Amino acid sequence: MAFTPLHDRVLVRRVESDEKTKGGLIIPDTAKEKPAEGEVVSVGAGTRDDDGDRIALDVKAGDRILFGKWSGTEITLDGEELLIMKESDILGIIS
């Protein structure tokens, strides 16, 4: 895929959650919420400060992240559903 986000934007692929609860109940597709966890596919070069110097992003491709429920814009690239969001929408990196 030949797509690079601009500035402080991040391209994210959602990571699907388990289909069972801890108690063993199976969750049907209609009752599932969209996961708020994903994997960073690609990142932009970063924003510029007042002096014109580039500020690098804290996340990199391959990081697993948590993001807000309504964060980002859904897009489809090469038949795959992805999200584009600003780095500020990311809540944290899962290590």
Buried (B, 14 or more C-beta within 10 A) or exposed (E): EEEEBEBBBBBBEBEEEEEEEEEEEEEEEEEEEEBBBBBBBBBBBBBEEEEEEEEEBEBEEEBBBBBEEEBBEEEEBEEEEBBBBBBEBBEEEEE
